[in-house]
Amino acid sequence: MLYKNFVRPVLFLKDPEKTHEQTVALLSSLSFLEGALERLFVVRDRRLQVSIGPLNFSNPVGLAAGFDKNGTAIKIWPGFGFGFVEIGAITAQPQPGNPQPRLFRLPKDQALINRLGFNNEGADAIATKLEGLQKNGGAPRISLGVNIGRSKVVENKDAAADYLFTFERLYPYGDYFTLNVSSPNTPYLRELQEKNQLVDLLDIIQARNREMARQLKINEKPVLVKIAPDMEFSQVDEIIEVLQSRKVTGIVATNATAFLRENLVTRTNEPGGLSGKPLKARSTSFIRHIYAVTQGQLPIIGSGGIFTAEDAYEKIKAGATAVQIYTGFVYEGPTAVKRINCGLLGLMEKEGFKSLAEVVGSEAGCKTSC
Ligand SMILES: Cc1cc2nc3c(=O)[nH]c(=O)nc-3n(C[C@H](O)[C@H](O)[C@H](O)COP(=O)(O)O)c2cc1C
């Protein structure tokens, strides 16, 4: 209430991107408050624990990629109650992104449109930052995902080497890596979702994953792939086949949509990725499809239009093991994660589920009986 009635109206008076940058910078300077925030916002309950491959999250709600692109405020995120956080997208080369303005609020639709274009400090700078954090004992106590994108100046034919550079540079610091082949704001990036290109990319990344794990005497790091919501299910099926054959740990479904403008209340022609409420049903339909096709064998992180516990529950019932929020965090504010987690417990109790793992895919109707 406090956020929605008093803080958000003031924040929303200012330029969206400036407000975002200032908020992340402020949060980074307030990282000493993490413990106090934790007491306010963290929901501890074993029923909320979920696992994706070797990753264990204390609750299923993660911060989606793009919010903390440079890993600036890593220390504070656990304080808001997140079960995991994904930084990035990080590209091999530092880059400024697209010309401004490039981030737009659509309050009447509870949505955002962005065409930032992977503005980030680049793999070297961010790896150095994370190394420093690790040395000073400041690495986050929740799983850290690293979202990797392609540098704008690199052509798709050289994309694998570009992703590989960032993967290697960040390898010691990420608990998992998401290959982002689905941003609508880097020209031709989404073509990397096509079968042959995806095979090439994954073969190179997974081979290096095995090598580095052997050198460092650790287990291979989980690799996930994030897909767009703008394709036919037949293409999703091809992607699933590639991911399963390349031993990918999971799939993030979905990124923002380049389309779906027809039902917006706000009149806008701004190109870019639309996120928030208007994306919710589409992304859930992708989750439902992936869960059905894989019979639950490919873990799904659901992303798209999650604002409330009901939204998260719907995605988990459709087949997501965990979820991520971006636009919902902007609109709902600092209590969002706590409200989602408390609400999930309430919904589980109402329906007689003893753990969230039982809820995953339960909408399909065979979770408990087959
Ligand atoms: C401003 C903005 C920047 C984003 N940047 C990235 C990014 O760098 N990498 C990525 O994989 N997704 C990015 N996303 C997509 C989000 O991670 C998320 O998948 C999408 O917005 C749908 O979730 P939401 O409806 O909760 O926002 C971005 C989204 C927004 C709004």
The ligand as a Gaussian input file, in Angstrom:
#p B3LYP/6-31G(d) Opt

LIG

0 1
 C       13.707000      -3.342000     -18.961000
 C       13.853000      -4.818000     -19.185000
 C       15.107000      -5.339000     -19.503000
 C       15.236000      -6.712000     -19.708000
 N       16.474000      -7.221000     -19.989000
 C       16.618000      -8.561000     -20.147000
 C       17.898000      -9.128000     -20.381000
 O       18.904000      -8.424000     -20.426000
 N       17.979000     -10.479000     -20.544000
 C       16.873000     -11.280000     -20.492000
 O       16.982000     -12.495000     -20.643000
 N       15.653000     -10.766000     -20.241000
 C       15.506000      -9.443000     -20.075000
 N       14.273000      -8.933000     -19.808000
 C       13.112000      -9.839000     -19.771000
 C       12.770000     -10.234000     -18.346000
 O       13.825000     -10.942000     -17.746000
 C       11.504000     -11.101000     -18.294000
 O       11.775000     -12.351000     -18.897000
 C       10.331000     -10.461000     -19.025000
 O       10.279000      -9.088000     -18.756000
 C        8.999000     -11.101000     -18.609000
 O        8.799000     -11.033000     -17.230000
 P        7.931000      -9.860000     -16.512000
 O        6.612000      -9.826000     -17.197000
 O        7.889000     -10.278000     -15.074000
 O        8.705000      -8.603000     -16.702000
 C       14.113000      -7.566000     -19.602000
 C       12.865000      -7.024000     -19.281000
 C       12.731000      -5.666000     -19.071000
 C       11.378000      -5.122000     -18.721000

